[in-house]
Each structure stands twice: as C-alpha cells, then as structure tokens.
Amino acid sequence: MTRSPRAVLAEIRTDALSVDELLAAVRTPEAGAVVVFVGQVRNHDDGRSVEVLEYSCHPSAAQVASALADRLAADGQIARIAVVHRVGRLEIGDLAIVAAVAAPHRASAFEVCRALVDEFKATVPIWKHQVFTDGREEWVGLP
C-alpha cells in the first residue's frame, strides 16, 4: 500500500502523548478547520471506580493504525490526519489516544475525526486491562 501524504502520523507509543504535537502535525494552509479528539483515562467505568489502566497491543497495531489513517485520507475530504495511542500503564487523567484531522471545512473534519476514532477502537488490536479500586480486574477489547 502506498503511504498517503495526508496521513502524517499514525503510531502506538509508550511515552506520554502530546495534543500540541498532533495539532502541529496536521496544521496546513489548506485547512480551515482542525478537529482534535483527546481520550483520557477516567476514574470510573460502568459504575465502578478505576484505579489504573494498562494497554497492550499486538505487534501489528501500528501497521493497522497506519492503514486506517491512509484509507481515511485517500478520499480527499481532508488535508491531514494524525492519530497516536499510548500503551503501557496509565494513571487517571493520562492521555490514551489523541487524534487530529485538518480539512478545508469543519463538517469534513468532524466527520473524519469521528470515523478515525470509532474505527481505530474497532479495528486496531489494542487491549485494555482495567484495575478497579475494589481489587477486581477486567480486560476490554480482547478478540
């Protein structure tokens, strides 16, 4: 698959994520709108208090993320697209995913950013291990 010049960043990282990095990556004079999505670790899930999360991934996760960004960029609606997800141990408030889409118009930027996040969660092989304050644990996203 040929890499789209509009898909400027699609990675899985162990280091803390930066909204500013992704915003800078997608900025371009052809864009009149930039939509940024930030997913952060919350202190609860399904009525239970969360203590910590650990994300792990399949070795193909970065390749799947890159292919997704390339596919969404290929339709020509957007100027640039970027997405980064963190793996490893995350604390409450840490950023888990940051996605950014720049487009000539806001409607396309919102539409593609939502598709990026929804499809990322559905297709990229990343699994979440939640540890609750009562000692119980749960895996989310396993095949």
C-alpha positions as protocol buffer text, in pm:
chain_id: "A"
residue {
  index: 1
  type: MET
  ca { x: 0 y: 0 z: 0 }
}
residue {
  index: 2
  type: THR
  ca { x: 129 y: 345 z: -90 }
}
residue {
  index: 3
  type: ARG
  ca { x: 154 y: 582 z: 204 }
}
residue {
  index: 4
  type: SER
  ca { x: -77 y: 883 z: 179 }
}
residue {
  index: 5
  type: PRO
  ca { x: 99 y: 1219 z: 220 }
}
residue {
  index: 6
  type: ARG
  ca { x: -212 y: 1336 z: 403 }
}
residue {
  index: 7
  type: ALA
  ca { x: -176 y: 1069 z: 673 }
}
residue {
  index: 8
  type: VAL
  ca { x: 109 y: 1240 z: 855 }
}
residue {
  index: 9
  type: LEU
  ca { x: 122 y: 1038 z: 1177 }
}
residue {
  index: 10
  type: ALA
  ca { x: -18 y: 705 z: 1300 }
}
residue {
  index: 11
  type: GLU
  ca { x: 169 y: 547 z: 1589 }
}
residue {
  index: 12
  type: ILE
  ca { x: 149 y: 340 z: 1905 }
}
residue {
  index: 13
  type: ARG
  ca { x: 369 y: 477 z: 2186 }
}
residue {
  index: 14
  type: THR
  ca { x: 475 y: 405 z: 2540 }
}
residue {
  index: 15
  type: ASP
  ca { x: 554 y: 769 z: 2619 }
}
residue {
  index: 16
  type: ALA
  ca { x: 308 y: 1038 z: 2725 }
}
residue {
  index: 17
  type: LEU
  ca { x: 105 y: 1186 z: 2440 }
}
residue {
  index: 18
  type: SER
  ca { x: 101 y: 1549 z: 2332 }
}
residue {
  index: 19
  type: VAL
  ca { x: -204 y: 1729 z: 2190 }
}
residue {
  index: 20
  type: ASP
  ca { x: 26 y: 2008 z: 2071 }
}
residue {
  index: 21
  type: GLU
  ca { x: 236 y: 1760 z: 1869 }
}
residue {
  index: 22
  type: LEU
  ca { x: -65 y: 1630 z: 1677 }
}
residue {
  index: 23
  type: LEU
  ca { x: -211 y: 1975 z: 1629 }
}
residue {
  index: 24
  type: ALA
  ca { x: 120 y: 2092 z: 1480 }
}
residue {
  index: 25
  type: ALA
  ca { x: 143 y: 1779 z: 1263 }
}
residue {
  index: 26
  type: VAL
  ca { x: -187 y: 1846 z: 1086 }
}
residue {
  index: 27
  type: ARG
  ca { x: -167 y: 2225 z: 1051 }
}
residue {
  index: 28
  type: THR
  ca { x: -160 y: 2336 z: 690 }
}
residue {
  index: 29
  type: PRO
  ca { x: -269 y: 2648 z: 500 }
}
residue {
  index: 30
  type: GLU
  ca { x: -528 y: 2450 z: 302 }
}
residue {
  index: 31
  type: ALA
  ca { x: -724 y: 2366 z: 618 }
}
residue {
  index: 32
  type: GLY
  ca { x: -996 y: 2593 z: 752 }
}
residue {
  index: 33
  type: ALA
  ca { x: -1079 y: 2354 z: 1035 }
}
residue {
  index: 34
  type: VAL
  ca { x: -888 y: 2127 z: 1271 }
}
residue {
  index: 35
  type: VAL
  ca { x: -1072 y: 1883 z: 1495 }
}
residue {
  index: 36
  type: VAL
  ca { x: -883 y: 1719 z: 1781 }
}
residue {
  index: 37
  type: PHE
  ca { x: -1008 y: 1429 z: 1991 }
}
residue {
  index: 38
  type: VAL
  ca { x: -845 y: 1351 z: 2324 }
}
residue {
  index: 39
  type: GLY
  ca { x: -927 y: 1031 z: 2506 }
}
residue {
  index: 40
  type: GLN
  ca { x: -811 y: 1024 z: 2866 }
}
residue {
  index: 41
  type: VAL
  ca { x: -823 y: 770 z: 3147 }
}
residue {
  index: 42
  type: ARG
  ca { x: -1129 y: 835 z: 3362 }
}
residue {
  index: 43
  type: ASN
  ca { x: -1175 y: 737 z: 3724 }
}
residue {
  index: 44
  type: HIS
  ca { x: -1475 y: 511 z: 3666 }
}
residue {
  index: 45
  type: ASP
  ca { x: -1624 y: 258 z: 3425 }
}
residue {
  index: 46
  type: ASP
  ca { x: -1969 y: 106 z: 3432 }
}
residue {
  index: 47
  type: GLY
  ca { x: -2034 y: 230 z: 3787 }
}
residue {
  index: 48
  type: ARG
  ca { x: -1702 y: 104 z: 3928 }
}
residue {
  index: 49
  type: SER
  ca { x: -1407 y: 314 z: 4041 }
}
residue {
  index: 50
  type: VAL
  ca { x: -1096 y: 265 z: 3827 }
}
residue {
  index: 51
  type: GLU
  ca { x: -753 y: 272 z: 3988 }
}
residue {
  index: 52
  type: VAL
  ca { x: -530 y: 223 z: 3683 }
}
residue {
  index: 53
  type: LEU
  ca { x: -533 y: 103 z: 3322 }
}
residue {
  index: 54
  type: GLU
  ca { x: -281 y: -92 z: 3124 }
}
residue {
  index: 55
  type: TYR
  ca { x: -298 y: -100 z: 2746 }
}
residue {
  index: 56
  type: SER
  ca { x: -122 y: -366 z: 2544 }
}
residue {
  index: 57
  type: CYS
  ca { x: -121 y: -428 z: 2173 }
}
residue {
  index: 58
  type: HIS
  ca { x: -49 y: -680 z: 1902 }
}
residue {
  index: 59
  type: PRO
  ca { x: 276 y: -620 z: 1709 }
}
residue {
  index: 60
  type: SER
  ca { x: 67 y: -528 z: 1403 }
}
residue {
  index: 61
  type: ALA
  ca { x: -118 y: -243 z: 1580 }
}
residue {
  index: 62
  type: ALA
  ca { x: 92 y: 39 z: 1434 }
}
residue {
  index: 63
  type: GLN
  ca { x: 56 y: -104 z: 1083 }
}
residue {
  index: 64
  type: VAL
  ca { x: -322 y: -135 z: 1123 }
}
residue {
  index: 65
  type: ALA
  ca { x: -342 y: 222 z: 1255 }
}
residue {
  index: 66
  type: SER
  ca { x: -135 y: 348 z: 964 }
}
residue {
  index: 67
  type: ALA
  ca { x: -352 y: 166 z: 709 }
}
residue {
  index: 68
  type: LEU
  ca { x: -664 y: 316 z: 868 }
}
residue {
  index: 69
  type: ALA
  ca { x: -523 y: 670 z: 851 }
}
residue {
  index: 70
  type: ASP
  ca { x: -417 y: 614 z: 489 }
}
residue {
  index: 71
  type: ARG
  ca { x: -763 y: 486 z: 394 }
}
residue {
  index: 72
  type: LEU
  ca { x: -943 y: 779 z: 557 }
}
residue {
  index: 73
  type: ALA
  ca { x: -702 y: 1026 z: 398 }
}
residue {
  index: 74
  type: ALA
  ca { x: -741 y: 876 z: 50 }
}
residue {
  index: 75
  type: ASP
  ca { x: -1092 y: 1003 z: -16 }
}
residue {
  index: 76
  type: GLY
  ca { x: -972 y: 1362 z: -48 }
}
residue {
  index: 77
  type: GLN
  ca { x: -1210 y: 1518 z: 208 }
}
residue {
  index: 78
  type: ILE
  ca { x: -930 y: 1617 z: 441 }
}
residue {
  index: 79
  type: ALA
  ca { x: -597 y: 1794 z: 431 }
}
residue {
  index: 80
  type: ARG
  ca { x: -412 y: 1594 z: 701 }
}
residue {
  index: 81
  type: ILE
  ca { x: -479 y: 1324 z: 959 }
}
residue {
  index: 82
  type: ALA
  ca { x: -286 y: 1204 z: 1265 }
}
residue {
  index: 83
  type: VAL
  ca { x: -351 y: 957 z: 1547 }
}
residue {
  index: 84
  type: VAL
  ca { x: -140 y: 825 z: 1834 }
}
residue {
  index: 85
  type: HIS
  ca { x: -239 y: 573 z: 2103 }
}
residue {
  index: 86
  type: ARG
  ca { x: -47 y: 500 z: 2419 }
}
residue {
  index: 87
  type: VAL
  ca { x: 26 y: 156 z: 2561 }
}
residue {
  index: 88
  type: GLY
  ca { x: 161 y: 56 z: 2899 }
}
residue {
  index: 89
  type: ARG
  ca { x: 46 y: 161 z: 3245 }
}
residue {
  index: 90
  type: LEU
  ca { x: -166 y: 477 z: 3251 }
}
residue {
  index: 91
  type: GLU
  ca { x: -290 y: 667 z: 3553 }
}
residue {
  index: 92
  type: ILE
  ca { x: -620 y: 854 z: 3593 }
}
residue {
  index: 93
  type: GLY
  ca { x: -606 y: 1164 z: 3370 }
}
residue {
  index: 94
  type: ASP
  ca { x: -334 y: 1033 z: 3139 }
}
residue {
  index: 95
  type: LEU
  ca { x: -399 y: 1065 z: 2767 }
}
residue {
  index: 96
  type: ALA
  ca { x: -471 y: 732 z: 2600 }
}
residue {
  index: 97
  type: ILE
  ca { x: -540 y: 849 z: 2243 }
}
residue {
  index: 98
  type: VAL
  ca { x: -507 y: 1173 z: 2053 }
}
residue {
  index: 99
  type: ALA
  ca { x: -646 y: 1214 z: 1701 }
}
residue {
  index: 100
  type: ALA
  ca { x: -637 y: 1522 z: 1482 }
}
residue {
  index: 101
  type: VAL
  ca { x: -792 y: 1593 z: 1143 }
}
residue {
  index: 102
  type: ALA
  ca { x: -744 y: 1906 z: 935 }
}
residue {
  index: 103
  type: ALA
  ca { x: -982 y: 1978 z: 648 }
}
residue {
  index: 104
  type: PRO
  ca { x: -1089 y: 2268 z: 430 }
}
residue {
  index: 105
  type: HIS
  ca { x: -1428 y: 2272 z: 607 }
}
residue {
  index: 106
  type: ARG
  ca { x: -1543 y: 2180 z: 959 }
}
residue {
  index: 107
  type: ALA
  ca { x: -1805 y: 1924 z: 856 }
}
residue {
  index: 108
  type: SER
  ca { x: -1543 y: 1700 z: 693 }
}
residue {
  index: 109
  type: ALA
  ca { x: -1301 y: 1748 z: 982 }
}
residue {
  index: 110
  type: PHE
  ca { x: -1564 y: 1641 z: 1238 }
}
residue {
  index: 111
  type: GLU
  ca { x: -1689 y: 1351 z: 1025 }
}
residue {
  index: 112
  type: VAL
  ca { x: -1346 y: 1206 z: 953 }
}
residue {
  index: 113
  type: CYS
  ca { x: -1220 y: 1255 z: 1310 }
}
residue {
  index: 114
  type: ARG
  ca { x: -1519 y: 1067 z: 1447 }
}
residue {
  index: 115
  type: ALA
  ca { x: -1470 y: 787 z: 1191 }
}
residue {
  index: 116
  type: LEU
  ca { x: -1099 y: 774 z: 1277 }
}
residue {
  index: 117
  type: VAL
  ca { x: -1159 y: 729 z: 1650 }
}
residue {
  index: 118
  type: ASP
  ca { x: -1452 y: 487 z: 1610 }
}
residue {
  index: 119
  type: GLU
  ca { x: -1273 y: 269 z: 1354 }
}
residue {
  index: 120
  type: PHE
  ca { x: -946 y: 284 z: 1548 }
}
residue {
  index: 121
  type: LYS
  ca { x: -1119 y: 146 z: 1857 }
}
residue {
  index: 122
  type: ALA
  ca { x: -1296 y: -121 z: 1649 }
}
residue {
  index: 123
  type: THR
  ca { x: -1004 y: -241 z: 1434 }
}
residue {
  index: 124
  type: VAL
  ca { x: -664 y: -166 z: 1588 }
}
residue {
  index: 125
  type: PRO
  ca { x: -558 y: -458 z: 1810 }
}
residue {
  index: 126
  type: ILE
  ca { x: -515 y: -276 z: 2142 }
}
residue {
  index: 127
  type: TRP
  ca { x: -647 y: -425 z: 2464 }
}
residue {
  index: 128
  type: LYS
  ca { x: -730 y: -250 z: 2790 }
}
residue {
  index: 129
  type: HIS
  ca { x: -672 y: -407 z: 3130 }
}
residue {
  index: 130
  type: GLN
  ca { x: -867 y: -217 z: 3396 }
}
residue {
  index: 131
  type: VAL
  ca { x: -788 y: -248 z: 3764 }
}
residue {
  index: 132
  type: PHE
  ca { x: -1067 y: -129 z: 3992 }
}
residue {
  index: 133
  type: THR
  ca { x: -1027 y: 16 z: 4340 }
}
residue {
  index: 134
  type: ASP
  ca { x: -1205 y: -287 z: 4491 }
}
residue {
  index: 135
  type: GLY
  ca { x: -931 y: -516 z: 4353 }
}
residue {
  index: 136
  type: ARG
  ca { x: -1133 y: -659 z: 4065 }
}
residue {
  index: 137
  type: GLU
  ca { x: -986 y: -654 z: 3714 }
}
residue {
  index: 138
  type: GLU
  ca { x: -1129 y: -660 z: 3364 }
}
residue {
  index: 139
  type: TRP
  ca { x: -993 y: -694 z: 3009 }
}
residue {
  index: 140
  type: VAL
  ca { x: -1166 y: -495 z: 2734 }
}
residue {
  index: 141
  type: GLY
  ca { x: -1129 y: -544 z: 2359 }
}
residue {
  index: 142
  type: LEU
  ca { x: -990 y: -896 z: 2353 }
}
residue {
  index: 143
  type: PRO
  ca { x: -1064 y: -1089 z: 2034 }
}
